[in-house]
């Protein structure tokens, strides 16, 4: 799962992309205005940004430039119309990582997103292994010593996040920010509930300590 922000003012374009990427188990948020996009990017972290060039409020290329100038490193896929293909260099200079010219196919958006997620910077792989747990993002499958573990989508997303960041401590607030939707009503209490359920499902009964440990007063970490 990746957390993806789509910035596109035409619902006819953003909706199929949102639906398709959501179906691929990504967490997708859509905003239709450049200024609103800047606001989101100031407060929330995403794994990929799909950014239209022509936007109300603030042009996509300006959003891109502003985000990069403020230190943002998230990969950006820019959407341009055919008339603007000559502007690609401007977009690349502004910090975009890739381009897609409208009209496009949702499968191509998905492929480009996958390519951006594979970049070493984000170290996104389809198969994650920590200790004896294997998580396959493409098939939405988790096994422990070869036995399937049934997880709900949010439990899967949380485990995937921990497995991508082993031995790092995250506060409940940080987990909310990275794994839950920015508009979610979830609270740190929600995180505690999910961690508890996840431990019940993934820990071996005969083990003393959980694979997800509590760092008192700080948060949680996955012990690799
Ligand atoms: Ca537009």
Boltz pocket constraint, residues with backbone or C-beta under 6 A from the ligand:
constraints:
  - pocket:
      binder: B
      contacts: [[A, 8], [A, 9], [A, 10], [A, 52], [A, 53], [A, 54], [A, 55]]
      max_distance: 6.0
